Amino acid sequence: MKKKNKIGTTVSLMLASAMMLTACGGNTPAATGTSTPAPSGDKGGATNFDKKMTITMYNAGGFSPNNQPPTNREDDPLRLMLEKAVNIDLQMTVPPADQIKPKLNTMVASGDIPDLIFMTDRLTAVQYYDQGIVADLDDIIKGYPELYNRFDKDSWNSMLYKGKTIGTPGYELVNGINGWWIRNDWLKKLNLQVPTTPDELLTVMKAFTEQDPDGNGKNDTYGFASGILKDGNFNNPGNSGYGWDAIMMMFGVVPNMVDSIDGKITFDNTDPRMKEALTFMNKVVTSNVVDPDWVTTNDGTALEKKMQTGKYGIVYRDWRAMELSGQQKMKDVSGEVPDWITIAPPKGPHGDQWAGFAQFQSNSWTISKKAAKDPEKLKRIMSLLQYWYTDKEAQPYFSYGQKGIMWDMVDGKPVRLKDNMANKDMVQKWQWQSNYFLPRRGNDAVYFNFTYDKTDSFHQTNLKYIKPNKINPFVLIDANDTQYNDRIKYVNETLLKFILGKEPLANWDTYVSTLDAKFNYKKYKEDVLKQLSDAGIKP
């Protein structure tokens, strides 16, 4: 039997919510009763700074932005650690998530400029630098090699603007979040191998759709569950979408991306490889192997629920999908816990094999020009950052919270205290500690508190297939480009028509010429090349 090919009429914030749940402290009668390591003298210890100094910090980078840390210093052991390390009185402002930029703008306008400012994106940092509010740090950073070595070269390159280092990296972004999931039990039942190419992927999708892999005698399974974002995009900028973008990556392209091949700048919207990807995607759709409601599946949670139903064989989702809470949902919905496994991305015709793009180090710590003019204060701030991010004894505290509450040392390694982590009241009470967890590593399995023993291996699989992302993040939206939004909309709508077959791929050249004639794509590309040239990136 064939299913009727119909098209029915909403990336979740799992990462953010998981950070808030896992980056928390514990519950003791008195926080001051817990032990904390003494600051090392060679890390900017208090012995190096005899005179106490007040440092003001605008911390918009914490993973629990709506929870202020305690105003009572004695109830905030992590703050005490930072203060003791460099002999400061730390005055920290933690803005609500929806007030990050407005509150900072208000403070700056009133002249109340914080000494140390966390920037959530590169554009804001650039704007504040151009306005003369934050300083460049090229000279001072040389004196703090441990802080410098804490981040890789790409992270520091992202701090450059007009040839100047305008900040230090904030927290590591998490790579390898999404990847290819497949029903291993279905593969075994149908005697199929893990697909390694686009054609093999389609073959498996067809088998999962047509050969009754769940054995219920009904024609009610699909090979692939996918969707698109609410705004019509196939992928999130700097992140990923719901599966179609992963298929496009097999051909080396993603919509609205600027990339490079062998040093040559490429524009994926009109690259010939995009036509190849669309041709394959149209073949997938017309093979009736995709969940027919995918056009209106534009919410990550909705796609997650489809994965739980037991009726789909392949999805592109978060690497924590098989955490114990997820398994319980699967059991509640479908009565079983399927044997889902993460696999390497199929390799495309040009050798492309990517699970996703590398996250760009867009967040940063900047130092106000006013603070930087005081050599002693500048030294104190840099020492604070170096201690916070690099002190080995302090790192578990600034990644997991208080020792003996949410973690402890077992066989020389930090281990989560799972009973405490499972206590929702405890987690909620100490959630504010995640404001200090910026030094945590982006691939730290202890920090993410995995509850399923295979989750870390799933993540490691995705991490092997991360595509470098060294071009597109430097392309900023030109305020004078009045056609930008209309151009993006036209691209997204036309690509969708090609996929659905509503626009024949024979009209590809017409699509390309329309971009130039109606949406001034040629001028856009010229502007992009100039931006990249100004950033030191040559075509």
N, C-alpha and C positions, 0 to 999 in steps of 0.2 A: 504493500500500500504506500501511496505517496501522500504526504501532507499537503494541504492546500497552501500555496505560497501567498500569504497575506502579510501586509504590513500594518500592524496595530497603530491606534491613534493615541529618577530623575537620576570627582574622586572624593569619597566620604572623608570625614575628619577623624578617621580611626587613629591616625598617628597622633594628632593633637590630644585626643581623649586618652589614648594609651599613655602618653607622656605624663598627663596629669595624674593618672592612676598609679603609675609606676615610679614617678619621681617624687615620692613623698617620704616624710619622716615618720616617726613612730609615736608611741604613747607611753609616757612615764609620768609618775607623780610630779616630777620637777625636772625640766630640761637641764637645769644646771647640775643635776646629779650624774649626767652622762660624761664619759671621758672623751676628750678631744686631744689631738696631738699638739705638742708645742711647736710653734713656727721655727723653722731652721734659720740659723743666722745667715747662711749663704743665699737664702731666698729673699732677702730683704727683711730679716727679723727685726723685732723691736729694738734690739741693741744697736742697730745701725741708725736709728732715728730717735734721738733723745727728746726732741720737742714734739708733743702731740699736735696734730694738724687736723682740721675738719676737711673732709672730702665729700662733695655732693655728687650723687650718682642718679642718673635717670635710667632705670633698669626696665626696659620694655622687652627684654629677651627671655624672661623667665617663662617656664612652661606652665605656669598657673597664673596668668596675668590678672585675673579678677580677684585674686586673694592677696591682700596686703600682708606682709610679714608683721609679726607682733611689734608694736611700738615700744614695748618694754624690753630694753636691751638684755636684761637678765634672762628673759624667756626665749632668746634667740641665739643659741649656741653657735650657729654658723656665722652670724654677724660678728660675734665676739672673736671667732677665729680670725676673720679678716682684719678686724680692728687691731688685735694683738700682734698680728704678723708684721704690720708696718706702722704701729703706734698712731692710729687715726681715730677720729670720731666720724663714723660713716653715716651720713644722712642720705638714705635711699628712698627715692620716689618710685613706686611701682604703679604705672597707669592702668586703668581698666582697658580691656582689649579694644573697645570701640572709641577710646579717647587717646590712643598712643600719639598720633600726630597732632590733633587739636591741642592737647594739654601741653605738649612740648612747644608748639608755636606760641601759645599764650605765655609760657614762662620766658621764652626768648624775647617776645615783644615787650615784656615788662622789665627786661634787663636781668631777670633771675635765671641766668644761663648755668646749667649744671656743669660741674668740672668734667665729669665722665658721662658720655651719652651713648646709649645703645641705639643703633640705627637698624631698623628692621629690613631695609632694602637699600640697594645701591643708589637709586635715584635721589632719595632723600639726603643721603650722605653727600652726594655730589652737589645738590642744591645748597646745602648748608656750607659746604666748602667755598662755593662760588660767592656766597654772601659774606664770607669772611668770618663765619661763626666758629668753625672748627679748624684746627691746625694740621699741618703736615708733620709726619713723624719720622721722616727719613733719618735724621741725625740721631734722635734719641733711641730708636729701636735697635741700633747697632750695639748699644750697651746692655741689651737684655737677650743674649743668645738663646737661653732656655725657652723663653716665650716665643722667640722667632722660630725655633726648631719644633715647637709644638704643632705647627700647621705646615702643610705641604706648600710647594712652590706655587701651585695653581691658586691656592687660597690667598696667598700674599699677592699674586698678580692681580687678583680681583679687587685688591685694596688700592690699586694704582689709578690715578686720575690726573691727566695732564702731566704724566711723568712723576707724580708725587704720591707717596704713601699717605693716604688720608685717614687711615684707621687700622686697627688690629682685628683679625677675624673674631667673630662672636662665638657661636657654637657650631659644631660640625653638623651639617645637614645629613640626613639619612639616605644613603643610596640603596638601590636594590629593593625598594619598597614593594613594587608590583612585579609579578612574573607569571609565567605560564603554569597553570594548574591543569591536571588531567586525571580522569578516573582510572587508576591503575587496575582496579578490579574489572572494569569493563574491557581494558586492553587484554587482560588475561583470559577473560571469558570468550572473547572473539578471536583469540590467538593473533593479536596485533602487536607490533613493535612501537616503541615511542617514536613519533614522527620527527624527522631531522631536516626536512625540506618543506617548502610550501605545498608541493604536490602531495607529499606524504601526509601533511597536516589535513588537507582536504579529503584524502582517502579515509583517514580515521574519523573525521567529522561525518562523512557519509555513512560509515559503518555504525557509528554511535546513533545515527538518526534512523537507519533503515533496518538494522538487524536485531532489534529488541534486546538491547544489552542488559536491561533490568529484569528480563525474563517474565514479565507479567502478561505477555500475549497481547499487549496493546501497542498501538502506534503513537506513543506519547512521550518520546524522548527526542532531544535535539543534540547535535554535535557541538554547538557553540552558543554560548550566551554572551551578548555584548550590549553596547549602547553608545550614546553620544552625550556630550554635556548639554546642559540646558541652553547655553548660548549658541549652540550649533557647532562648537569646536569639537574636534576629535581627540584633543589632548589638552591638558592643563599646561600653561607656560612653566617650564622648568620641572614639570612633574610628569604625569601620564594620564591617559584616559581610561577607557573601559574595554580595550581590546583591539579595536580597529587600528589604532595608532601602532600597536605592537605588530600587527600584520604589515603595516606600511614600513615599519623598521626593518623587516626582512628584505625590503628592497632599498633600504638606505635612506628613506625619506620620512618626514613628518610634516603635516600641514603648517604653514606659516613660520617655518624654521629657516634660519640662515645658517649654513654649515660650510664645510670645506672638504675638498677631496684633493689630496696631494698638493696642498697649499693654495688651491684655487677656491675662491668663495663661490658657494652655490646657493641658489634660492629654490627651496624644495617645491614651492607651489607650481613652478613651471618646469622643473627638472624632468627630463624624459623618463627617469626612473619612477616618478609619480604616476605617469601614465601606465607603466608596467604594474605598479601596485594596484591601481584602480581596476585594471583589467582582471587581475586575479581576484580582487574583492567582489567584483561583479559576478565572477564565476562562482564564488562561495555563496552569494545571495541567491542566484538562480538555481543553485543545486538544492535549495530548500533545506539547508542544514543548520540555519541560524534561527534562534528564537525569533518568531515573527513579530514580536513586540519591541524589537531592539531600537527602533527609531524613537520610541517614546520612553525607553528605559534610560533616563538621564539623571539618575541619582545613584550614588555608590551603594547606598543601603539597599535599594531595590535590586541591584545586581547581586549583592551579597545574599539576599533572600532567595534568589533564583538558584544560587549555588547550594543552598540548604535543602531544596526540594527533592533532590535526587533524580531530576529529570534532564540534567545537562551534563555533558561529558568533558567540556573544555571551557575554562574561563581564564581571564587575565586579572588577577586580584592581589591583594595585600599578602605579604609573606607570612602573616600571622593567622591566616584564615582557618587553620586547623588547631588553634589554641583550644584548650579544654572548654572554654565558654562557647566557642564556635561549634565544637563537636556536640555540645549539649543541645544547641539550637537545631543542628541537623537532625539529631535524634528526635527532638520534639516535633519537628515539621514532617519528617519523612519516615520516622521510625527506625532509622539506621544511621550509622556513621560510615559514610563511604570511604574507600581507600584513595583519598586524594593525595597526589604527590606533585611536587614542583619539578619541572623538567627544563633542560637547557632550551633556549629559543631555537626554533628551526632556522637553518642557515639559508639565506636568500641566494638568488642567481649571481649576485656580484660579491658574494662572500660575507655579506652583512649578517651578524648574529648578535642581536642586542636585546636585553631585557628592559632597558630604559636608558635615559640620558643621565649623565652625572649631574648631581645637584650643584648649582653655582653658589659659591660663597658670597651671598648677597648681604648677609647681616654683618655688623661690625661694631666695635667700640670706637668712638671718636672722642677726642679731647678738645675742650673748648680753647680757643685762642687765648682767652683771658687766663685760664689756668696754666696754659703752656708758657706764658710769659714769666711765670714764677718758677725758676729752675728747681727749687726745692719741692714745690708741689708737683711738678711734672715728674720728678724722680720718684716721688711717693706713689703717684698713680701707676706708673709703669711697674714699680715693685709690687704693688697690690695685684695687678693683673698677672705678673709672673708667678707670684705665690699661689694665687687662686687657681691658675691653669696648670701649674707644673709641679707643685710640691707633692712628692710621692706619698708621704704619710697622710696628707690632707685629702688626696684625691677621692678616696672612697666616701668621705663625708660630703664632698661637693658633687658626688654622683648619685649617692643613695640615701643620704641623711645620717641620722645618728646611729652609731655602732651599738649593738645590743638591742636595738628597737626594730629597725627595718633590715638590718644586715649584721653579719658577724663574720669573723675569720674562721674558716674551717680548712685545715691542712694548708695553711698559708695563703688561702685565697678567699676573697670576699664572697659570701653566699647570702642570698635573700632569706629572711625569716618568713617563710610562706604563711604560717598561721597568722602572723601580724599583718602581712600584706593582704590576706583574705578578709580582714576585719575592716569593713567599709567605714565604720565610725572612726576608727583609728586613722585610716588613710585620709579621710576628709579633714580630721582635726589638724593633721600635720601637712596638709597639702601645700601650704605656703612655702615649705622648705624648697620646693622645686624652683623657686625664684633664684636659687643659688646653684642649680644643677647645670649651668652652661658648660662647664668643663667636661661633662660626660662625653664619652666617645660615641660616634654615630653607629658603631657596630658592636656596642657593648651588650652582650647577652644578659649580663647580670642586671644592668640598668633596666632593660626592657622586660625583665621578670617573666621569661617564657615559662609557660606551664606545661608545654608539650615537648617531649625530649627531642623531637625531630625539627622543631621550629627553627633553631639556629642553623641547621644544615640546609633548610629551605632558603633561608636568607643568604647563606654563603653561596648557594647555587646562583642566585640572582646577581650577587656581587661580582661573579666571574664575567658577566656580560653587560658591563656598563659602558655606554658609548660616551667618549669625551665630549664635553660641551663647552668649548673654549671660544666660540664665536658669537652665537646668538645672544648670550646674556649682555654683551656689550652694545647691542643694538637697542637704543632707547627710542621711545615714541617721540617723534618730532611734533612739537606743539603747533607748528605751522602746516602740518600735513592734514588738511581738512577732509581728505578722502580716506583716511586710514581705516576708520570703522566700517565704512561702506565697502571698502576693498576686501577687508577680512570677511565680511558677511557674504559678499559675492563669491569668494573662494570657497567658503564652507558650503554654501548652498549648491554650487556647481559640482563640487566633489561628491556631495551626497547624491545628486542626480546621476552622475556617472556610475556610482556604485549600484544604485537602484535600477539602472537601465533606462531612466526617464530621459536621459541625455546620452545619445550614442557616443562612444569613445572616438568615433570617426570625426567628431566635432572638437577634438582636443585643440587643434590649431586655432579654431575660432575662439575658444576659451582663452588661450594665451594672447591672441591679438586684442581681444576685448579688454583684458587687464591693462594693456598698454594704451589703447585708444580711449577707453572710458574712465579708467581708474589711475592713469598716469604711473603705471608700474615701473616704467623705465626711470622716471625721476626718483621714485622711491628707492630703486636699487642704487642709483647714483648717490643719494643721500646716505644710504647705509654704508656704502664703500668709503665715503668720506669719514663717517663716524668711526669706522674700524681703523682707518688710516690714522686718525687723530689719537686712537687708543693704542697705536703701535702695531696694529695687525694689518699686514700688507697682503693683498690678493696675489 
